[in-house]
Amino acid sequence: MKTADLLARIERDWRRERPDLNPDPMLTVIAVQRTNQTLQAALDAFFARHDLTPSAFDVLATLRRSAPPEGLTLGDLGTLMAVTPPAVTKRVDGLERRGWVARLPDPRDRRTIRAALTPEGRAAVDALLEAHVTHEEALLRNLTPDERATLRELLLRIAPPTK
């Protein structure tokens, strides 16, 4: 069932069964959830065609855009990706096995490990980046640039604050 039809049905049913209840919060959350599921499925399929997961690409893209030549500490990488230390370790492990990420000692503190793109990892992310942006552009094709900015602003109002 199309999301718009589902929301109309849910609203109609609640207004009939509980006219005292405002179904607007439920309708909004369902719309966000359904949209998230649609976007996640599209991203999963896109990255699967490239033998990656969205989370693996997140590591590559984060290192590509944010890391100095000596890489990022695993803690900084996790902060920039908003994931837990075990998730960072798992993701880096997989990309290290592929030869796309290397663990390097921190030049200032040998107790600290940094993750950095290898030349192969940099080539892999650069080869995929334009196709990824084009794919996301297609996913958002029904929104104008101003609507996209408004949507981001609205979603940020309900997003949990980061640490």
N, CA, C and O of each residue as an XYZ file, in Angstrom:
652
protein
N       0.848     -1.172      0.000
C       0.000      0.000      0.000
C       0.895      1.237      0.000
O       1.875      1.308      0.742
N       0.550      2.195     -0.830
C       1.305      3.441     -0.871
C       1.212      4.132      0.481
O       0.193      4.055      1.168
N       2.293      4.807      0.849
C       2.338      5.467      2.153
C       1.214      6.484      2.305
O       0.593      6.559      3.365
N       0.942      7.266      1.265
C      -0.127      8.265      1.354
C      -1.477      7.590      1.608
O      -2.275      8.082      2.406
N      -1.738      6.462      0.930
C      -2.991      5.729      1.138
C      -3.048      5.131      2.537
O      -4.090      5.168      3.192
N      -1.930      4.583      2.990
C      -1.872      4.019      4.339
C      -2.145      5.092      5.393
O      -2.927      4.875      6.319
N      -1.504      6.240      5.248
C      -1.709      7.318      6.221
C      -3.156      7.805      6.217
O      -3.724      8.082      7.273
N      -3.742      7.907      5.045
C      -5.149      8.334      4.961
C      -6.052      7.315      5.652
O      -6.985      7.691      6.362
N      -5.779      6.041      5.446
C      -6.577      4.988      6.085
C      -6.418      5.027      7.604
O      -7.405      4.957      8.336
N      -5.179      5.138      8.075
C      -4.935      5.183      9.518
C      -5.630      6.386     10.139
O      -6.251      6.271     11.196
N      -5.527      7.526      9.493
C      -6.170      8.729     10.029
C      -7.690      8.557     10.065
O      -8.332      8.880     11.065
N      -8.252      8.054      8.985
C      -9.705      7.843      8.925
C     -10.160      6.869     10.019
O     -11.163      7.103     10.693
N      -9.407      5.771     10.185
C      -9.778      4.772     11.184
C      -9.711      5.336     12.602
O     -10.619      5.112     13.402
N      -8.639      6.065     12.914
C      -8.530      6.630     14.261
C      -9.590      7.702     14.505
O     -10.130      7.805     15.606
N      -9.880      8.484     13.500
C     -10.901      9.537     13.700
C     -12.282      8.908     13.923
O     -13.115      9.470     14.633
N     -12.515      7.754     13.321
C     -13.773      7.042     13.539
C     -13.782      6.385     14.924
O     -14.757      6.510     15.665
N     -12.704      5.693     15.268
C     -12.661      4.925     16.504
C     -12.385      5.768     17.744
O     -12.916      5.494     18.820
N     -11.564      6.781     17.589
C     -11.194      7.636     18.724
C     -11.150      9.088     18.272
O     -10.069      9.653     18.109
N     -12.331      9.706     18.066
C     -12.347     11.087     17.588
C     -11.681     12.065     18.562
O     -11.331     13.183     18.184
N     -11.512     11.642     19.808
C     -10.864     12.487     20.807
C      -9.342     12.474     20.683
O      -8.665     13.291     21.308
N      -8.799     11.554     19.882
C      -7.358     11.355     19.757
C      -6.828     12.083     18.521
O      -7.415     11.995     17.442
N      -5.715     12.803     18.685
C      -5.082     13.450     17.549
C      -4.069     12.472     16.953
O      -3.040     12.211     17.576
N      -4.336     11.921     15.755
C      -3.422     10.931     15.178
C      -2.214     11.546     14.480
O      -1.378     10.816     13.949
N      -2.106     12.868     14.469
C      -1.028     13.532     13.736
C       0.366     13.033     14.113
O       1.170     12.777     13.216
N       0.692     12.882     15.415
C       2.043     12.377     15.725
C       2.307     10.995     15.123
O       3.387     10.745     14.588
N       1.322     10.102     15.211
C       1.502      8.765     14.638
C       1.706      8.839     13.133
O       2.571      8.159     12.582
N       0.916      9.657     12.477
C       1.004      9.770     11.024
C       2.368     10.310     10.599
O       2.950      9.847      9.618
N       2.863     11.278     11.335
C       4.171     11.855     11.014
C       5.282     10.834     11.218
O       6.153     10.681     10.362
N       5.255     10.139     12.341
C       6.297      9.144     12.619
C       6.239      8.004     11.600
O       7.281      7.544     11.133
N       5.051      7.548     11.255
C       4.921      6.487     10.251
C       5.484      6.958      8.911
O       6.172      6.198      8.229
N       5.201      8.194      8.531
C       5.726      8.725      7.266
C       7.251      8.752      7.279
O       7.885      8.388      6.289
N       7.843      9.178      8.392
C       9.308      9.199      8.501
C       9.852      7.770      8.465
O      10.837      7.502      7.778
N       9.219      6.856      9.198
C       9.689      5.462      9.221
C       9.618      4.823      7.834
O      10.564      4.166      7.400
N       8.521      5.013      7.160
C       8.366      4.408      5.828
C       9.371      4.999      4.844
O       9.927      4.288      4.007
N       9.597      6.300      4.954
C      10.582      6.945      4.088
C      11.977      6.405      4.387
O      12.749      6.131      3.469
N      12.300      6.253      5.667
C      13.596      5.705      6.047
C      13.777      4.298      5.494
O      14.844      3.965      4.978
N      12.744      3.474      5.598
C      12.830      2.105      5.078
C      13.077      2.107      3.569
O      13.870      1.314      3.062
N      12.396      2.995      2.864
C      12.558      3.092      1.415
C      13.976      3.531      1.057
O      14.615      2.940      0.186
N      14.464      4.569      1.734
C      15.813      5.054      1.460
C      16.860      4.004      1.817
O      17.808      3.791      1.061
N      16.694      3.345      2.969
C      17.669      2.340      3.394
C      17.719      1.181      2.417
O      18.802      0.697      2.087
N      16.572      0.730      1.952
C      16.538     -0.373      0.978
C      17.232      0.039     -0.319
O      17.961     -0.754     -0.915
N      17.008      1.263     -0.749
C      17.652      1.743     -1.979
C      19.164      1.839     -1.806
O      19.914      1.472     -2.710
N      19.613      2.326     -0.662
C      21.055      2.417     -0.409
C      21.681      1.034     -0.272
O      22.763      0.786     -0.805
N      21.008      0.134      0.437
C      21.509     -1.235      0.570
C      21.698     -1.867     -0.812
O      22.730     -2.484     -1.079
N      20.709     -1.715     -1.679
C      20.779     -2.303     -3.018
C      21.892     -1.658     -3.843
O      22.626     -2.353     -4.545
N      22.019     -0.347     -3.762
C      23.073      0.355     -4.503
C      24.448     -0.153     -4.088
O      25.261     -0.516     -4.937
N      24.706     -0.179     -2.786
C      26.030     -0.589     -2.324
C      26.270     -2.081     -2.557
O      27.405     -2.486     -2.807
N      25.229     -2.897     -2.481
C      25.390     -4.330     -2.752
C      25.867     -4.555     -4.182
O      26.652     -5.469     -4.438
N      25.400     -3.733     -5.110
C      25.858     -3.847     -6.507
C      27.353     -3.546     -6.627
O      27.995     -3.926     -7.606
N      27.891     -2.867     -5.630
C      29.315     -2.511     -5.630
C      30.089     -3.303     -4.571
O      31.202     -2.936     -4.193
N      29.480     -4.391     -4.105
C      30.099     -5.283     -3.123
C      30.511     -4.538     -1.853
O      31.592     -4.759     -1.308
N      29.632     -3.657     -1.400
C      29.851     -2.882     -0.171
C      28.559     -2.841      0.624
O      27.496     -3.235      0.144
N      28.673     -2.361      1.835
C      27.500     -2.036      2.643
C      27.507     -0.529      2.849
O      28.549      0.109      2.700
N      26.356      0.050      3.189
C      26.361      1.481      3.500
C      27.333      1.825      4.631
O      27.972      2.878      4.597
N      27.450      0.953      5.624
C      28.336      1.257      6.743
C      29.804      1.211      6.326
O      30.605      2.008      6.814
N      30.170      0.295      5.437
C      31.550      0.260      4.940
C      31.847      1.513      4.119
O      32.920      2.104      4.240
N      30.895      1.908      3.289
C      31.098      3.127      2.507
C      31.215      4.343      3.424
O      31.971      5.270      3.136
N      30.469      4.338      4.518
C      30.542      5.447      5.475
C      31.964      5.620      5.997
O      32.445      6.746      6.125
N      32.638      4.515      6.296
C      34.032      4.588      6.744
C      34.898      5.197      5.643
O      35.661      6.133      5.885
N      34.772      4.657      4.437
C      35.584      5.153      3.326
C      35.338      6.641      3.072
O      36.279      7.416      2.904
N      34.074      7.023      3.046
C      33.741      8.423      2.769
C      34.208      9.340      3.900
O      34.684     10.447      3.646
N      34.075      8.884      5.139
C      34.507      9.701      6.274
C      36.008      9.906      6.238
O      36.486     11.022      6.441
N      36.756      8.844      5.981
C      38.205      8.983      5.888
C      38.594      9.861      4.699
O      39.538     10.646      4.785
N      37.871      9.729      3.601
C      38.198     10.515      2.389
C      37.994     12.000      2.629
O      38.810     12.818      2.204
N      36.903     12.356      3.311
C      36.579     13.783      3.459
C      37.211     14.407      4.687
O      37.467     15.611      4.687
N      37.472     13.637      5.738
C      37.817     14.229      7.032
C      39.201     13.889      7.562
O      39.672     14.542      8.493
N      39.859     12.897      7.004
C      41.112     12.436      7.607
C      42.321     13.191      7.059
O      42.427     13.419      5.854
N      43.229     13.578      7.955
C      44.518     14.080      7.485
C      45.329     12.908      6.936
O      44.902     11.761      7.069
N      46.469     13.158      6.330
C      47.249     12.057      5.740
C      47.574     10.930      6.713
O      47.671      9.774      6.302
N      47.744     11.247      7.995
C      48.060     10.192      8.967
C      46.818      9.461      9.453
O      46.921      8.592     10.318
N      45.649      9.789      8.919
C      44.421      9.104      9.280
C      43.748      9.710     10.497
O      44.164     10.751     11.004
N      42.712      9.046     10.952
C      41.942      9.463     12.121
C      42.076      8.407     13.203
O      42.207      7.219     12.909
N      42.044      8.841     14.451
C      41.975      7.846     15.518
C      40.640      7.119     15.368
O      39.685      7.656     14.806
N      40.592      5.904     15.874
C      39.341      5.152     15.784
C      38.234      5.869     16.548
O      37.071      5.814     16.149
N      38.587      6.541     17.645
C      37.593      7.315     18.391
C      37.042      8.469     17.577
O      35.833      8.699     17.559
N      37.930      9.204     16.894
C      37.467     10.314     16.050
C      36.628      9.802     14.884
O      35.634     10.424     14.509
N      37.024      8.678     14.317
C      36.269      8.082     13.221
C      34.863      7.723     13.692
O      33.881      7.997     13.002
N      34.772      7.106     14.875
C      33.459      6.756     15.425
C      32.607      7.976     15.690
O      31.403      7.964     15.433
N      33.220      9.030     16.203
C      32.470     10.268     16.462
C      31.916     10.843     15.169
O      30.753     11.245     15.118
N      32.726     10.886     14.134
C      32.282     11.447     12.853
C      31.229     10.600     12.167
O      30.447     11.109     11.363
N      31.200      9.299     12.481
C      30.191      8.415     11.895
C      29.020      8.178     12.848
O      28.031      7.545     12.480
N      29.140      8.690     14.074
C      28.097      8.520     15.093
C      27.811      7.042     15.365
O      26.657      6.618     15.410
N      28.893      6.260     15.546
C      28.752      4.845     15.881
C      29.647      4.504     17.070
O      30.549      5.261     17.428
N      29.381      3.366     17.662
C      30.101      2.926     18.857
C      31.486      2.397     18.491
O      31.728      2.025     17.343
N      32.397      2.363     19.472
C      33.734      1.798     19.196
C      33.704      0.376     18.624
O      34.455      0.099     17.690
N      32.868     -0.541     19.142
C      32.853     -1.877     18.521
C      32.423     -1.844     17.046
O      32.919     -2.625     16.234
N      31.505     -0.941     16.710
C      31.073     -0.830     15.311
C      32.211     -0.316     14.435
O      32.389     -0.779     13.309
N      32.983      0.644     14.952
C      34.134      1.155     14.202
C      35.124      0.020     13.957
O      35.599     -0.162     12.836
N      35.432     -0.734     14.994
C      36.394     -1.834     14.870
C      35.936     -2.837     13.816
O      36.729     -3.259     12.975
N      34.677     -3.214     13.857
C      34.152     -4.188     12.891
C      34.254     -3.666     11.462
O      34.662     -4.388     10.553
N      33.880     -2.414     11.279
C      33.910     -1.829      9.936
C      35.346     -1.702      9.427
O      35.636     -2.038      8.279
N      36.233     -1.218     10.280
C      37.632     -1.063      9.874
C      38.251     -2.433      9.595
O      39.021     -2.578      8.645
N      37.926     -3.434     10.406
C      38.445     -4.793     10.174
C      38.112     -5.273      8.758
O      38.980     -5.772      8.042
N      36.864     -5.117      8.372
C      36.440     -5.583      7.050
C      37.145     -4.852      5.918
O      37.542     -5.463      4.926
N      37.298     -3.552      6.070
C      37.962     -2.779      5.019
C      39.467     -3.006      5.024
O      40.112     -2.913      3.979
N      40.027     -3.301      6.178
C      41.451     -3.630      6.257
C      41.718     -4.953      5.531
O      42.724     -5.085      4.833
N      40.823     -5.928      5.694
C      40.968     -7.212      4.991
C      40.944     -7.019      3.472
O      41.596     -7.760      2.736
N      40.195     -6.029      3.015
C      40.120     -5.753      1.578
C      41.312     -4.945      1.075
O      41.498     -4.778     -0.131
N      42.116     -4.445      2.013
C      43.268     -3.635      1.629
C      42.928     -2.180      1.368
O      43.711     -1.459      0.750
N      41.761     -1.741      1.835
C      41.315     -0.368      1.574
C      41.580      0.578      2.736
O      41.608      1.795      2.554
N      41.772      0.030      3.918
C      42.062      0.822      5.110
C      43.243      0.172      5.823
O      43.353     -1.052      5.882
N      44.116      1.008      6.360
C      45.251      0.502      7.142
C      45.190      1.098      8.535
O      44.821      2.257      8.721
N      45.560      0.281      9.507
C      45.725      0.776     10.875
C      47.182      1.218     11.017
O      48.109      0.477     10.689
N      47.359      2.432     11.509
C      48.703      2.998     11.640
C      48.918      3.484     13.055
O      47.974      3.948     13.694
N      50.134      3.390     13.560
C      50.397      3.957     14.891
C      50.352      5.480     14.818
O      50.749      6.079     13.819
N      49.869      6.083     15.876
C      49.839      7.539     15.959
C      51.277      8.030     16.156
O      51.978      7.548     17.046
N      51.717      8.979     15.339
C      53.105      9.440     15.472
C      53.390     10.150     16.799
O      54.547     10.257     17.206
N      52.348     10.634     17.473
C      52.542     11.361     18.731
C      52.252     10.519     19.973
O      52.641     10.892     21.079
N      51.567      9.383     19.793
C      51.187      8.560     20.944
C      51.077      7.112     20.482
O      50.086      6.735     19.856
N      52.082      6.301     20.784
C      52.103      4.942     20.258
C      51.005      4.065     20.822
O      50.801      2.960     20.317
N      50.287      4.505     21.848
C      49.150      3.736     22.361
C      47.922      3.910     21.479
O      46.973      3.130     21.573
N      47.933      4.915     20.634
C      46.774      5.245     19.808
C      46.963      4.698     18.392
O      48.048      4.772     17.815
N      45.880      4.152     17.856
C      45.879      3.628     16.489
C      45.019      4.550     15.628
O      43.967      5.027     16.053
N      45.488      4.780     14.433
C      44.748      5.588     13.468
C      44.326      4.698     12.298
O      44.977      3.698     11.994
N      43.246      5.074     11.663
C      42.794      4.404     10.442
C      42.990      5.383      9.300
O      42.650      6.562      9.402
N      43.541      4.874      8.215
C      43.780      5.714      7.040
C      43.438      4.931      5.785
O      43.561      3.707      5.748
N      43.010      5.646      4.767
C      42.778      5.011      3.480
C      44.110      4.588      2.875
O      45.102      5.313      2.948
N      44.111      3.419      2.286
C      45.248      3.015      1.467
C      45.039      3.638      0.086
O      43.946      4.130     -0.196
N      46.037      3.631     -0.767
C      45.807      4.126     -2.135
C      44.650      3.387     -2.829
O      43.879      3.990     -3.575
N      44.542      2.077     -2.572
C      43.436      1.306     -3.166
C      42.087      1.743     -2.591
O      41.091      1.817     -3.311
N      42.066      2.028     -1.296
C      40.831      2.496     -0.671
C      40.410      3.857     -1.189
O      39.227      4.104     -1.428
N      41.377      4.732     -1.361
C      41.080      6.059     -1.913
C      40.539      5.932     -3.341
O      39.581      6.613     -3.708
N      41.147      5.070     -4.132
C      40.675      4.856     -5.501
C      39.258      4.271     -5.495
O      38.425      4.653     -6.317
N      38.986      3.349     -4.570
C      37.657      2.725     -4.504
C      36.586      3.749     -4.154
O      35.533      3.793     -4.791
N      36.851      4.571     -3.146
C      35.839      5.557     -2.750
C      35.680      6.614     -3.835
O      34.561      7.040     -4.122
N      36.777      7.041     -4.439
C      36.665      8.041     -5.506
C      35.912      7.495     -6.714
O      35.166      8.231     -7.361
N      36.098      6.216     -7.024
C      35.402      5.610     -8.156
C      33.900      5.524     -7.928
O      33.125      5.567     -8.883
N      33.485      5.404     -6.682
C      32.071      5.214     -6.362
C      31.352      6.504     -5.981
O      30.124      6.569     -6.040
N      32.092      7.507     -5.599
C      31.493      8.707     -5.014
C      30.501      9.407     -5.940
O      29.401      9.749     -5.508
N      30.862      9.622     -7.180
C      29.948     10.317     -8.086
C      28.680      9.512     -8.345
O      27.588     10.077     -8.407
N      28.816      8.202     -8.495
C      27.629      7.358     -8.698
C      26.732      7.389     -7.468
O      25.506      7.392     -7.587
N      27.337      7.413     -6.300
C      26.566      7.485     -5.053
C      25.778      8.790     -4.971
O      24.592      8.782     -4.642
N      26.431      9.900     -5.267
C      25.739     11.193     -5.219
C      24.633     11.240     -6.270
O      23.549     11.759     -6.001
N      24.889     10.709     -7.451
C      23.870     10.658     -8.500
C      22.683      9.808     -8.052
O      21.530     10.163     -8.302
N      22.966      8.692     -7.394
C      21.902      7.820     -6.891
C      21.066      8.546     -5.839
O      19.837      8.480     -5.868
N      21.719      9.232     -4.919
C      20.969      9.968     -3.896
C      20.189     11.124     -4.510
O      19.088     11.440     -4.059
N      20.749     11.748     -5.528
C      20.021     12.804     -6.249
C      18.723     12.236     -6.828
O      17.674     12.876     -6.762
N      18.802     11.044     -7.389
C      17.605     10.407     -7.950
C      16.588     10.088     -6.855
O      15.383     10.222     -7.069
N      17.068      9.668     -5.688
C      16.152      9.369     -4.583
C      15.402     10.621     -4.126
O      14.275     10.528     -3.640
N      16.019     11.774     -4.280
C      15.429     13.034     -3.817
C      14.850     13.874     -4.961
O      14.561     15.057     -4.785
N      14.687     13.261     -6.113
C      14.287     13.996     -7.311
C      12.979     14.769     -7.174
O      12.779     15.760     -7.877
N      12.091     14.342     -6.294
C      10.803     15.026     -6.140
C      10.867     16.241     -5.224
O       9.854     16.904     -5.003
N      12.046     16.538     -4.692
C      12.212     17.693     -3.810
C      13.125     18.718     -4.463
O      14.140     18.373     -5.067
N      12.747     19.979     -4.331
C      13.616     21.049     -4.818
C      14.778     21.221     -3.837
O      14.712     20.725     -2.712
N      15.830     21.912     -4.247
C      16.918     22.182     -3.295
C      16.432     22.896     -2.027
O      16.902     22.588     -0.932
N      15.509     23.831     -2.160
C      14.978     24.510     -0.969
C      14.182     23.546     -0.087
O      14.271     23.614      1.139
N      13.415     22.662     -0.695
C      12.660     21.674      0.086
C      13.600     20.712      0.806
O      13.330     20.307      1.937
N      14.692     20.350      0.162
C      15.677     19.477      0.811
C      16.270     20.160      2.039
O      16.429     19.543      3.092
N      16.590     21.430      1.889
C      17.147     22.183      3.022
C      16.125     22.272      4.150
O      16.478     22.123      5.320
N      14.870     22.512      3.808
C      13.816     22.581      4.817
C      13.645     21.228      5.505
O      13.508     21.164      6.727
N      13.653     20.163      4.735
C      13.526     18.822      5.308
C      14.667     18.539      6.279
O      14.433     18.045      7.381
N      15.910     18.852      5.876
C      17.042     18.657      6.786
C      16.844     19.445      8.073
O      17.067     18.929      9.168
N      16.425     20.694      7.936
C      16.216     21.544      9.116
C      15.147     20.951     10.024
O      15.321     20.920     11.242
N      14.055     20.487      9.456
C      12.976     19.910     10.252
C      13.412     18.619     10.931
O      13.106     18.402     12.104
N      14.116     17.770     10.212
C      14.571     16.515     10.808
C      15.574     16.762     11.932
O      15.587     16.045     12.932
N      16.407     17.774     11.759
C      17.377     18.091     12.814
C      16.704     18.549     14.109
O      17.281     18.419     15.189
N      15.504     19.075     14.002
C      14.779     19.490     15.204
C      14.361     18.299     16.056
O      14.219     18.421     17.273
N      14.162     17.146     15.417
C      13.736     15.971     16.202
C      14.874     14.959     16.375
O      14.742     14.001     17.136
N      15.992     15.170     15.669
C      17.137     14.256     15.830
C      17.695     14.386     17.240
O      17.746     15.485     17.793
N      18.110     13.272     17.817
C      18.690     13.370     19.155
C      19.997     14.156     19.113
O      20.742     14.069     18.137
N      20.275     14.908     20.147
C      21.554     15.626     20.166
C      22.711     14.637     20.271
O      22.603     13.604     20.933
N      23.805     14.963     19.617
C      24.975     14.100     19.715
C      25.758     14.466     20.952
O      25.607     15.553     21.509
N      26.594     13.542     21.372
C      27.389     13.748     22.574
C      28.419     14.820     22.383
O      29.178     15.119     23.306
